[in-house]
Amino acid sequence: MKNKAKIIFGFILLLFLMPIIVEKLGNDSREIPKVLIKDKAKITNATKPILAKKLKTNSKSITNATNSSMKVLLLFTHSHEAFIPIVKKESSKVAVYHNTNNISSFEDIIKKHFSSRSIDAEFLNFDTMSEMEKTKRTFPEAYDVIRPVITSQLHKRNYDLIIDLHRDSEKRNKTSITFKGETFGKLYFVVGENNPNYTSNKGYAQHISTHLNELIPGISKGVLGKKGDNVDGVYNQDLAKNMVLIELGGIENTKDEIDRTLSVLTTAISIVLKDETTS
């Protein structure tokens, strides 16, 4: 009888407390989503400006990187000028001119060095000496043969510098220098004095030469002006105020030596061009 009374009392107590328990649980279940939604809104609102700022900054950086890229045009008036050690290694022949193993075969190396310095190197797609052979033109006419091709290219696009790259005909003792245990091919610059852009072109040549010798003392033999009888005196430098003719190494320099020199040359050119853009 007592147990039956306890059961009835417990049941009545449960009925009395049930509304309170349900209300409590209901309030808790409603509060949890509200807190989560509120926190989620805070996270979203806090993140949006950060992401927008980050994207804007990255976009600006990409734009600046693209705009800062400078353009250089390279050409080879004497396109078959070659280096004896390179020709000998590739074909077992001793020659200072070759139709494939020549100065133009350094295009990929030159492009790589310029690219590492944020400079876009383009090459004039024209084999001057092959064209001369086809048309029975003589060696002194090389500048006349390539001239219309240069003119056409300069009408299409602007460049920060135009380089006519050659190989010097001197032997190793006059075209090599050792610096900190490494051997390099020397360079020098030729400026035609019989053209209206002489002063401007000479300025570019002198600036590059100066920076070359600051990097490796004596690697540049300086700037040589040419005019008068039995010389060209122009070298197509009347086509642009920022055109230089560079003699790179000599007939007896090796591929590694020329590669090292090109690394130094592109560094000096990048310094000069950056100075030009900031001045």
C-alpha positions as CSV (number, residue, x, y, z in Angstrom):
1,M,0.0,0.0,0.0
2,K,2.9,2.3,0.9
3,N,4.7,1.5,-2.4
4,K,1.6,2.3,-4.4
5,A,1.3,5.6,-2.7
6,K,4.9,6.5,-3.5
7,I,4.3,5.7,-7.2
8,I,1.2,7.9,-7.3
9,F,3.1,10.7,-5.6
10,G,6.1,10.4,-8.0
11,F,3.8,10.5,-11.0
12,I,2.0,13.6,-9.8
13,L,5.4,15.3,-9.1
14,L,6.5,14.5,-12.7
15,L,3.4,16.0,-14.1
16,F,3.9,19.1,-12.1
17,L,7.6,19.5,-13.2
18,M,7.2,18.6,-16.9
19,P,6.2,22.1,-18.2
20,I,9.2,23.6,-16.5
21,I,11.6,21.0,-18.1
22,V,10.1,21.4,-21.5
23,E,10.4,25.2,-21.4
24,K,14.0,25.0,-20.2
25,L,15.0,22.6,-23.0
26,G,13.1,24.7,-25.6
27,N,15.0,27.9,-24.5
28,D,18.3,26.1,-24.7
29,S,17.6,24.7,-28.1
30,R,16.6,28.1,-29.4
31,E,19.7,29.9,-27.9
32,I,22.3,27.6,-29.5
33,P,21.5,28.3,-33.2
34,K,21.3,32.1,-32.4
35,V,24.8,32.0,-30.9
36,L,26.2,30.1,-33.9
37,I,24.6,32.3,-36.4
38,K,25.8,35.4,-34.7
39,D,29.4,34.1,-34.5
40,K,29.3,33.0,-38.1
41,A,28.2,36.5,-39.1
42,K,31.1,38.0,-37.1
43,I,33.6,35.7,-38.8
44,T,32.3,36.4,-42.3
45,N,32.2,40.1,-41.8
46,A,35.7,40.1,-40.3
47,T,37.1,38.0,-43.1
48,K,35.6,39.8,-46.1
49,P,37.7,43.0,-45.9
50,I,40.9,41.0,-45.2
51,L,40.4,38.8,-48.3
52,A,39.5,41.8,-50.4
53,K,42.5,43.7,-49.2
54,K,44.7,40.6,-49.9
55,L,43.4,40.1,-53.4
56,K,43.8,43.8,-54.1
57,T,47.4,43.8,-52.9
58,N,48.2,40.7,-54.9
59,S,46.6,42.1,-58.0
60,K,48.6,45.3,-57.6
61,S,51.8,43.3,-57.2
62,I,51.2,41.3,-60.3
63,T,50.5,44.5,-62.3
64,N,53.6,46.2,-61.1
65,A,55.7,43.1,-61.9
66,T,54.3,43.1,-65.4
67,N,54.8,46.8,-65.9
68,S,58.4,46.7,-64.6
69,S,59.4,44.2,-67.2
70,M,61.7,45.9,-69.7
71,K,62.3,44.9,-73.3
72,V,65.5,44.4,-75.1
73,L,66.0,43.6,-78.8
74,L,69.1,41.6,-79.9
75,L,70.3,41.1,-83.4
76,F,73.4,39.6,-85.0
77,T,74.6,41.5,-88.1
78,H,77.5,39.1,-88.5
79,S,75.3,36.1,-87.6
80,H,77.9,33.4,-88.4
81,E,80.7,34.7,-86.2
82,A,81.9,31.8,-84.2
83,F,84.2,30.7,-81.4
84,I,86.9,28.2,-82.3
85,P,86.6,26.0,-79.1
86,I,82.8,25.7,-79.6
87,V,83.0,24.8,-83.3
88,K,85.8,22.3,-82.7
89,K,83.8,20.6,-79.9
90,E,80.6,20.4,-81.9
91,S,82.0,19.6,-85.4
92,S,85.7,18.8,-84.9
93,K,86.5,21.7,-87.3
94,V,88.6,24.8,-86.7
95,A,86.7,27.8,-87.9
96,V,85.9,31.4,-86.9
97,Y,82.6,31.4,-89.0
98,H,79.9,28.7,-88.9
99,N,76.4,28.5,-90.1
100,T,75.0,26.9,-86.9
101,N,77.6,26.8,-84.1
102,N,77.9,30.6,-84.0
103,I,77.2,33.6,-81.8
104,S,73.4,33.3,-82.4
105,S,73.4,29.9,-80.7
106,F,73.7,31.7,-77.4
107,E,70.1,33.0,-77.7
108,D,68.6,30.7,-75.0
109,I,71.5,31.5,-72.6
110,I,71.0,35.3,-73.2
111,K,67.3,35.0,-72.7
112,K,67.8,33.1,-69.5
113,H,70.2,35.7,-68.1
114,F,67.9,38.6,-69.0
115,S,64.8,36.9,-67.7
116,S,66.4,36.4,-64.3
117,R,66.8,40.2,-64.2
118,S,63.1,40.9,-65.2
119,I,64.1,41.9,-68.7
120,D,62.3,40.4,-71.8
121,A,64.8,39.6,-74.5
122,E,63.6,39.4,-78.1
123,F,65.7,38.4,-81.0
124,L,65.5,39.6,-84.6
125,N,64.6,36.5,-86.6
126,F,67.0,37.1,-89.4
127,D,70.1,35.2,-90.4
128,T,72.0,38.0,-92.2
129,M,75.0,36.0,-93.5
130,S,72.8,33.2,-94.9
131,E,70.8,35.9,-96.7
132,M,74.1,37.4,-98.0
133,E,75.1,34.1,-99.4
134,K,71.8,33.7,-101.2
135,T,71.9,37.1,-102.7
136,K,75.7,37.1,-103.5
137,R,76.3,40.1,-101.2
138,T,79.8,40.9,-99.8
139,F,80.8,41.0,-96.1
140,P,80.9,44.8,-95.8
141,E,77.2,44.9,-97.0
142,A,75.9,43.1,-93.9
143,Y,74.6,46.3,-92.3
144,D,72.7,47.2,-95.5
145,V,71.2,43.6,-95.7
146,I,69.8,43.6,-92.2
147,R,68.8,47.3,-92.1
148,P,65.2,47.0,-93.5
149,V,64.5,44.1,-91.1
150,I,65.6,46.2,-88.1
151,T,63.5,49.2,-89.4
152,S,60.4,47.0,-89.8
153,Q,60.8,45.6,-86.2
154,L,61.3,49.0,-84.7
155,H,58.1,50.2,-86.3
156,K,56.2,47.3,-84.6
157,R,57.5,47.8,-81.1
158,N,59.4,50.0,-78.7
159,Y,62.5,48.7,-76.8
160,D,64.4,49.9,-73.9
161,L,67.7,48.9,-75.6
162,I,68.7,47.5,-79.0
163,I,71.9,45.4,-79.0
164,D,73.9,44.3,-82.1
165,L,76.0,41.5,-80.7
166,H,79.3,40.5,-82.4
167,R,82.4,38.4,-81.6
168,D,85.8,40.1,-81.6
169,S,88.4,38.8,-84.0
170,E,91.3,39.1,-81.5
171,K,93.0,36.1,-79.9
172,R,92.7,34.9,-76.4
173,N,95.4,36.9,-74.7
174,K,93.6,40.1,-75.7
175,T,90.0,38.9,-75.1
176,S,90.2,37.2,-71.7
177,I,90.3,38.2,-68.1
178,T,90.5,36.2,-64.9
179,F,88.6,37.4,-61.8
180,K,88.4,35.4,-58.5
181,G,89.5,32.2,-60.2
182,E,87.0,32.4,-63.1
183,T,87.8,33.4,-66.7
184,F,85.6,35.7,-68.7
185,G,85.6,37.0,-72.2
186,K,86.2,40.7,-72.4
187,L,83.8,43.1,-74.1
188,Y,84.0,46.5,-75.8
189,F,81.6,48.8,-77.5
190,V,81.6,50.3,-81.0
191,V,79.8,53.6,-81.8
192,G,79.5,55.0,-85.2
193,E,80.4,58.6,-85.2
194,N,78.8,59.4,-88.5
195,N,75.2,59.1,-87.3
196,P,72.9,61.7,-85.7
197,N,72.3,59.5,-82.6
198,Y,76.1,59.3,-81.9
199,T,75.9,61.2,-78.6
200,S,72.9,59.3,-77.2
201,N,74.2,55.8,-78.3
202,K,77.7,56.6,-76.9
203,G,76.0,57.5,-73.5
204,Y,74.4,54.1,-73.3
205,A,77.6,52.4,-74.2
206,Q,79.6,54.3,-71.7
207,H,77.1,53.7,-68.9
208,I,77.0,49.9,-69.5
209,S,80.8,49.8,-69.8
210,T,81.2,51.6,-66.5
211,H,78.9,49.3,-64.6
212,L,80.7,46.3,-66.2
213,N,84.0,47.4,-64.8
214,E,82.4,48.1,-61.4
215,L,81.3,44.4,-61.4
216,I,84.6,43.0,-62.8
217,P,87.4,45.5,-63.1
218,G,88.8,45.4,-66.7
219,I,86.1,43.2,-68.3
220,S,85.2,46.1,-70.6
221,K,87.8,47.5,-72.8
222,G,85.7,50.7,-73.2
223,V,83.9,52.5,-76.0
224,L,85.5,52.8,-79.5
225,G,84.1,55.5,-81.8
226,K,84.5,54.8,-85.6
227,K,84.3,57.1,-88.6
228,G,86.1,58.0,-91.7
229,D,87.3,56.1,-94.7
230,N,87.0,52.3,-95.0
231,V,84.7,52.0,-92.0
232,D,80.9,52.0,-91.7
233,G,80.7,54.9,-89.3
234,V,76.9,54.3,-88.8
235,Y,76.3,50.6,-88.0
236,N,72.5,51.2,-88.3
237,Q,72.7,53.2,-85.1
238,D,70.9,56.1,-86.8
239,L,67.7,53.9,-86.5
240,A,67.5,54.4,-82.7
241,K,68.9,56.5,-79.9
242,N,69.3,53.6,-77.6
243,M,71.3,51.2,-79.8
244,V,74.7,49.7,-78.9
245,L,77.1,47.4,-80.8
246,I,78.9,45.0,-78.5
247,E,82.0,42.9,-79.2
248,L,81.7,39.8,-77.0
249,G,84.8,37.8,-76.3
250,G,87.1,36.6,-79.1
251,I,87.7,33.7,-81.5
252,E,89.4,31.6,-78.8
253,N,87.0,32.0,-75.9
254,T,85.1,29.0,-74.6
255,K,81.3,28.6,-74.1
256,D,81.6,28.7,-70.3
257,E,83.6,32.0,-70.5
258,I,81.1,33.6,-72.8
259,D,78.2,32.4,-70.6
260,R,79.9,34.0,-67.5
261,T,80.4,37.2,-69.5
262,L,76.8,37.3,-70.6
263,S,75.7,37.0,-67.0
264,V,77.8,40.1,-66.1
265,L,76.7,42.0,-69.2
266,T,73.0,41.4,-68.5
267,T,73.5,42.5,-64.9
268,A,75.2,45.8,-66.0
269,I,72.4,46.4,-68.6
270,S,69.7,45.8,-66.0
271,I,71.3,48.4,-63.7
272,V,71.5,51.0,-66.5
273,L,67.9,50.4,-67.6
274,K,66.6,50.6,-64.1
275,D,68.5,53.9,-63.6
276,E,66.8,55.1,-66.8
277,T,63.3,54.3,-65.6
278,T,63.8,55.9,-62.2
279,S,65.6,59.1,-63.3
